[in-house]
Amino acid sequence: MGGRRRTKLGRVAIAAVVAIGAALAAGPAHAATAPMIGVGAVSVYEGNIGTHIARFAVTLSAPSAATVSAHYATTAGTATSGTDFAAASGTVTVPIGATGASIDVPVAGDVTVEPSETFTVQLSAPVGATLGAASAVGTILNDDASSGVALRIGSAATVEGNSGTHAVSMPVTLSEAAAGDVTVHYATTAGTATGTTDFTPAAGTLTILAGATQGFVPVTVVGDATLEGTETFTVTLSAPTGGATITTPTGTATILTDDTFPSHAFSWGRNTTGDLGDPAIVADWIPAPHQVGAVTTWKNVSTSPDGFVSHVEAVRTDGTLWAWGDNSFGQLGDGILTSRAHPRPHRHGHDLEVGLSPAGSTPWR
């Protein structure tokens, strides 16, 4: 009887030892695998006034026997902190046995027509959990109706100049002022004007600030002394923002030439008083045209209308007045009465109109 009792006691003792060993091997309950904590994305309409809440859901992969927490902080994206949303940071806590909590970020309402904008919430420094989805995007959805603002580009012209560079400004206008900034992309396209030779190709974004109705796209024009005609290139608008619609997408820039083509003066006929403008001609008459010097900038030439040329007056492209030939009556206007066979600038002459009286002996200006 006593032997059987000892055997049962022994078996009970052995079972107790096995149970204790299994418990020790498993360890305490709080040493189990920690859950993961993460945050999810959220979208919210901004509204027109006041503030709305963007509520980010924070979740655990499994309930925990202990409180779980993590630090959070917002980061601006296309949405601006302080204008579109209120910056926030702190600690989010998930109670014992729960699987979720939330982070609230205030969003500011307005009536500005703009694209939807974003910011992020970032988790860090978890306690009682490991990080899963550590960041999430908050999207502020625009709910402002388009103002129907029309956007157009005009044309412009500039004189090219003979050297250096300067800008031609292409006007871009709105049909009415917008409540927010309006932006638009622009790019140049060569026409008869060649990129890099006649103008510097350009592309970028023009911003017309809130309340304004006009901006300008500057394009650099390259000056030269090359003899050429008037040339053009275009500027094209695309991808407007701020609720604007493009109605005139392309404007033409015109580069006006200011280069002077060569202009020679030729003379022939009577030469008794140096009328032909060349001291090397000693004959009283020559029947064929003869170039007057090597100058290529003559603009206007005036002689006697009766066929008996006594003197000549001429204007160059720079506006200076020149005279030669008979000076018996002071026709050359130089204060003396000596004739001369070579052109000489008039001592009073600049930007004068030149002609001869019907008698051919008295110049008029």
C-alpha positions, 0 to 999 in steps of 0.5 A: 500500500505504501509502495503504491502511494510512493509511486503515485507521488513520484509520478506527480513530482515528475509531471510537475518538474516537466511542466515547470521546465516547459514554462521556463523554456517558453519564457515570460508572457511579455517576451513574446514577438512584438507587434508591428506598428504602422500608419496609413495614408489619408485624403481630405477635402480642404474646404473653403474656410476654417480647418478640417482634420486629416486623420491618419490611422495608426494600427498594430499587427496584433494586440499587445499586453503592454502599451505601445507608442511611437513618435510622429512628425509631419513633413511638407511636400507640395502642401506648405506647412503653416499655409495648407496644414498645421505642422504637428509632432508628438507621441501616438499611443495604442492602449493595452489590448487595442490595435489602433489609434489615430493622428490628427493634422489640421488642414486649412481651407481656402478658395484658391484654385490650385492642384491637390497637394500633399504632406507626409506623417513619419513614425519613429522611435517605437516602444513595445513594437517594431516599425512597419509602414513608417510613413504615409501621405496626406493628400489635400484635395482641391475643391475650388471651382475653376474661375474660368480665367483665360490665358493668352500670349501676345506678339512682340518686335525688337530691332536686332542691333549690330552687336551684343544681346538684348531681350524681347519681352513676350506679353502673357495676359489673364482675362481677369486676376486669379485668387492664386498664382497662375503658372504656365510652361513656355518654349521657343521655336525657330522660324526664319530666325535661327536659334543660337544665331539670331536668338537664344532658345528658351524654355521654362515656367512663367508665374503670374502672381495672385491678383496680377493679370500680366507677365512677360517671357523674356527671350534674348536676341543676338545683334549682328551686322549681317545683311539680312531681312526681318526674321521671326520665331515663336513662343508657345505656352502649355501646361497652365495651373491655377485654374487657367485655360490657354486660349492663345497658345502661340505668339510671334517674336519679330526681329527687325533688321537694322543692317544697311545694304551697300549704297554706292554713288555713281557719276558721269557726264560733265566734269568742268568744275569737278562735278563727278566727285573725283580729282583723278578725272581730268576730262571735261566729260566722261560717257560711262558711270564712275563710282564716287570714291569707295564709300558704300553708305550714300543715301540721297544725292541731289544735282541740278535739274536742268542738265547742267550740273554745277555742284552735287550735294549728298546725304549718307546713311549716318545723316551727314551732308556732303558736297562737291563741284562748282562753288562760284556762288558759294553753293557748297556752303563752306564759307568760301568760293573755291570749287572742289572735285572731291566730296567733303562734309558740309561744315553745317550739315547733319540730318538735313534735307538736300535739294537744288533750286530750279535755277540750279545755282542756289542749294536749298535745305 
